[in-house]
Amino acid sequence: MRTALLLLLLAVPASSQLRSAPPYDGTAPGHPADEPGPELGSSAEDAFALLSRGDRDAARLSAARCVRADDADEACWLVFEAVEAGLEAPRVPVSGPHRRRADLHFRAGADYYFNDDPQGARREWEACALLDEGHPFCALGRRLVAVAPGGAARAARRSDRDAQQSYLSGMIRFQKGDDAGARREWKACLAQRPDADTRLDCQAALRKLDAPRPR
């Protein structure tokens, strides 16, 4: 089932260490398949490079793969947010010698951004740019915070993930004969406003719970 597969993907660990994004080499955008292949990569730098080439579909798939691998990677989420907001990647020079110090400001800015404090995010990302003008994610963050001041895409994705977990928990309770617990989980699923597929799953489960069953 789609929901179970997504939850398994979210459990895969990955490193969130930041590295310099490769410069744009002038190659034409690729044409990815429906599912991300190995050539797309699964790091924030891979997704940023694809966005820099103008390949928005591939960038979104790469960022989504990165997010599934490491839900705490702020750079992955930032690229995902930028793609969802319709932004292009800024052109940046090669990262300078103060990249590690700049990374601290990037992460602080991301923390502000995803906690609905765009002013704090802007302040940290501007400090990051002063240290390293070539920091790709600070440059992208400064552009993003001007048009999308909150992390709406991440919030929606996490809400849907939590709803999927409630759906699966309800199925487990139902199979164990705990109808009251199953109903509670499936109502919690709907309360989290999931995507259409998950919402239909939870609604169908509640109907099944209320349907007459053989004794």
C-alpha positions as a Python dict, from the first residue, in 0.01 Angstrom:
ca = {
    (1, 'M'): (0, 0, 0),
    (2, 'R'): (126, 348, -87),
    (3, 'T'): (106, 476, 271),
    (4, 'A'): (309, 189, 414),
    (5, 'L'): (579, 230, 148),
    (6, 'L'): (613, 601, 223),
    (7, 'L'): (658, 534, 593),
    (8, 'L'): (928, 276, 519),
    (9, 'L'): (1109, 528, 298),
    (10, 'L'): (1100, 789, 573),
    (11, 'A'): (1287, 552, 804),
    (12, 'V'): (1601, 532, 584),
    (13, 'P'): (1891, 723, 747),
    (14, 'A'): (2119, 953, 553),
    (15, 'S'): (2384, 1213, 623),
    (16, 'S'): (2281, 1579, 631),
    (17, 'Q'): (2634, 1722, 604),
    (18, 'L'): (2645, 2019, 368),
    (19, 'R'): (2886, 2032, 76),
    (20, 'S'): (2951, 2289, -194),
    (21, 'A'): (2709, 2270, -484),
    (22, 'P'): (2870, 2195, -823),
    (23, 'P'): (2868, 2497, -1055),
    (24, 'Y'): (2627, 2511, -1347),
    (25, 'D'): (2808, 2364, -1648),
    (26, 'G'): (2574, 2482, -1923),
    (27, 'T'): (2436, 2136, -2006),
    (28, 'A'): (2076, 2102, -2119),
    (29, 'P'): (1809, 1994, -1871),
    (30, 'G'): (1754, 1620, -1843),
    (31, 'H'): (1428, 1432, -1875),
    (32, 'P'): (1384, 1216, -1564),
    (33, 'A'): (1151, 920, -1544),
    (34, 'D'): (847, 926, -1318),
    (35, 'E'): (1053, 786, -1029),
    (36, 'P'): (1395, 928, -933),
    (37, 'G'): (1681, 719, -1064),
    (38, 'P'): (2036, 699, -927),
    (39, 'E'): (2151, 970, -1170),
    (40, 'L'): (1934, 1228, -992),
    (41, 'G'): (2119, 1191, -664),
    (42, 'S'): (1965, 1229, -322),
    (43, 'S'): (2148, 1520, -159),
    (44, 'A'): (2051, 1885, -127),
    (45, 'E'): (2348, 1971, -350),
    (46, 'D'): (2222, 1738, -622),
    (47, 'A'): (1875, 1894, -607),
    (48, 'F'): (2020, 2248, -613),
    (49, 'A'): (2238, 2163, -915),
    (50, 'L'): (1935, 2031, -1103),
    (51, 'L'): (1737, 2343, -1017),
    (52, 'S'): (2033, 2553, -1137),
    (53, 'R'): (2010, 2378, -1473),
    (54, 'G'): (1642, 2466, -1494),
    (55, 'D'): (1524, 2107, -1458),
    (56, 'R'): (1248, 2168, -1204),
    (57, 'D'): (1090, 1821, -1224),
    (58, 'A'): (1418, 1646, -1161),
    (59, 'A'): (1504, 1892, -882),
    (60, 'R'): (1173, 1820, -710),
    (61, 'L'): (1224, 1443, -733),
    (62, 'S'): (1579, 1471, -604),
    (63, 'A'): (1474, 1698, -313),
    (64, 'A'): (1186, 1463, -228),
    (65, 'R'): (1424, 1168, -222),
    (66, 'C'): (1659, 1366, 3),
    (67, 'V'): (1373, 1454, 241),
    (68, 'R'): (1258, 1093, 260),
    (69, 'A'): (1611, 986, 347),
    (70, 'D'): (1667, 1253, 614),
    (71, 'D'): (1364, 1443, 739),
    (72, 'A'): (1588, 1673, 947),
    (73, 'D'): (1802, 1799, 656),
    (74, 'E'): (1715, 2170, 633),
    (75, 'A'): (1889, 2215, 298),
    (76, 'C'): (1679, 1940, 139),
    (77, 'W'): (1361, 2099, 270),
    (78, 'L'): (1472, 2442, 150),
    (79, 'V'): (1521, 2321, -208),
    (80, 'F'): (1186, 2139, -191),
    (81, 'E'): (1017, 2459, -69),
    (82, 'A'): (1184, 2662, -344),
    (83, 'V'): (1064, 2425, -616),
    (84, 'E'): (711, 2428, -474),
    (85, 'A'): (720, 2809, -468),
    (86, 'G'): (821, 2819, -837),
    (87, 'L'): (1164, 2974, -775),
    (88, 'E'): (1475, 2945, -986),
    (89, 'A'): (1810, 2876, -825),
    (90, 'P'): (2032, 3184, -785),
    (91, 'R'): (2368, 3188, -961),
    (92, 'V'): (2641, 3177, -698),
    (93, 'P'): (3022, 3185, -717),
    (94, 'V'): (3240, 2906, -582),
    (95, 'S'): (3203, 2876, -207),
    (96, 'G'): (3475, 3053, -7),
    (97, 'P'): (3703, 2958, 285),
    (98, 'H'): (3445, 3050, 553),
    (99, 'R'): (3191, 2787, 447),
    (100, 'R'): (3178, 2613, 785),
    (101, 'R'): (3102, 2934, 971),
    (102, 'A'): (2846, 3025, 707),
    (103, 'D'): (2682, 2684, 754),
    (104, 'L'): (2605, 2777, 1115),
    (105, 'H'): (2414, 3084, 999),
    (106, 'F'): (2237, 2879, 733),
    (107, 'R'): (2112, 2626, 987),
    (108, 'A'): (2008, 2899, 1228),
    (109, 'G'): (1818, 3071, 947),
    (110, 'A'): (1649, 2746, 847),
    (111, 'D'): (1540, 2692, 1207),
    (112, 'Y'): (1384, 3039, 1209),
    (113, 'Y'): (1225, 2987, 868),
    (114, 'F'): (1059, 2658, 950),
    (115, 'N'): (933, 2799, 1280),
    (116, 'D'): (753, 3087, 1107),
    (117, 'D'): (1006, 3361, 1182),
    (118, 'P'): (1097, 3502, 839),
    (119, 'Q'): (1272, 3806, 988),
    (120, 'G'): (1507, 3585, 1188),
    (121, 'A'): (1569, 3367, 883),
    (122, 'R'): (1649, 3668, 665),
    (123, 'R'): (1889, 3805, 927),
    (124, 'E'): (2082, 3479, 956),
    (125, 'W'): (2098, 3419, 582),
    (126, 'E'): (2224, 3771, 521),
    (127, 'A'): (2497, 3710, 781),
    (128, 'C'): (2576, 3384, 601),
    (129, 'A'): (2612, 3569, 268),
    (130, 'L'): (2855, 3816, 423),
    (131, 'L'): (3078, 3526, 526),
    (132, 'D'): (3036, 3322, 207),
    (133, 'E'): (2873, 3479, -96),
    (134, 'G'): (2888, 3140, -268),
    (135, 'H'): (2682, 2952, -9),
    (136, 'P'): (2406, 2811, -234),
    (137, 'F'): (2144, 2748, 32),
    (138, 'C'): (2175, 3087, 198),
    (139, 'A'): (2137, 3250, -143),
    (140, 'L'): (1833, 3033, -214),
    (141, 'G'): (1691, 3100, 132),
    (142, 'R'): (1714, 3477, 88),
    (143, 'R'): (1520, 3447, -235),
    (144, 'L'): (1265, 3207, -84),
    (145, 'V'): (1189, 3409, 228),
    (146, 'A'): (1090, 3707, 11),
    (147, 'V'): (809, 3515, -163),
    (148, 'A'): (719, 3231, 77),
    (149, 'P'): (775, 3345, 436),
    (150, 'G'): (680, 3013, 598),
    (151, 'G'): (768, 2649, 537),
    (152, 'A'): (423, 2553, 404),
    (153, 'A'): (538, 2261, 189),
    (154, 'R'): (722, 2092, 475),
    (155, 'A'): (430, 2145, 712),
    (156, 'A'): (186, 1991, 462),
    (157, 'R'): (413, 1696, 392),
    (158, 'R'): (468, 1622, 760),
    (159, 'S'): (96, 1654, 831),
    (160, 'D'): (23, 1397, 561),
    (161, 'R'): (291, 1166, 697),
    (162, 'D'): (138, 1186, 1045),
    (163, 'A'): (-205, 1114, 896),
    (164, 'Q'): (-65, 807, 721),
    (165, 'Q'): (76, 688, 1052),
    (166, 'S'): (-265, 733, 1215),
    (167, 'Y'): (-424, 534, 933),
    (168, 'L'): (-181, 243, 977),
    (169, 'S'): (-218, 253, 1357),
    (170, 'G'): (-594, 234, 1310),
    (171, 'M'): (-556, -71, 1085),
    (172, 'I'): (-347, -247, 1349),
    (173, 'R'): (-602, -169, 1621),
    (174, 'F'): (-887, -284, 1397),
    (175, 'Q'): (-716, -615, 1324),
    (176, 'K'): (-674, -668, 1698),
    (177, 'G'): (-1045, -608, 1758),
    (178, 'D'): (-998, -264, 1915),
    (179, 'D'): (-1277, -83, 1729),
    (180, 'A'): (-1274, 220, 1961),
    (181, 'G'): (-897, 265, 1917),
    (182, 'A'): (-924, 224, 1541),
    (183, 'R'): (-1199, 486, 1523),
    (184, 'R'): (-988, 727, 1728),
    (185, 'E'): (-686, 683, 1499),
    (186, 'W'): (-887, 723, 1177),
    (187, 'K'): (-1059, 1035, 1304),
    (188, 'A'): (-717, 1173, 1399),
    (189, 'C'): (-606, 1096, 1041),
    (190, 'L'): (-885, 1310, 897),
    (191, 'A'): (-824, 1588, 1149),
    (192, 'Q'): (-470, 1631, 1013),
    (193, 'R'): (-602, 1724, 667),
    (194, 'P'): (-400, 1472, 465),
    (195, 'D'): (-377, 1451, 87),
    (196, 'A'): (-668, 1311, -112),
    (197, 'D'): (-547, 949, -120),
    (198, 'T'): (-488, 927, 254),
    (199, 'R'): (-816, 1103, 327),
    (200, 'L'): (-1005, 850, 113),
    (201, 'D'): (-826, 563, 291),
    (202, 'C'): (-931, 692, 633),
    (203, 'Q'): (-1288, 764, 524),
    (204, 'A'): (-1321, 415, 376),
    (205, 'A'): (-1183, 262, 695),
    (206, 'L'): (-1441, 444, 906),
    (207, 'R'): (-1719, 324, 675),
    (208, 'K'): (-1590, -30, 707),
    (209, 'L'): (-1592, 5, 1085),
    (210, 'D'): (-1957, 114, 1081),
    (211, 'A'): (-2071, -151, 832),
    (212, 'P'): (-2252, -464, 962),
    (213, 'R'): (-2014, -754, 1020),
    (214, 'P'): (-2090, -1125, 1043),
    (215, 'R'): (-2109, -1261, 1396),
}
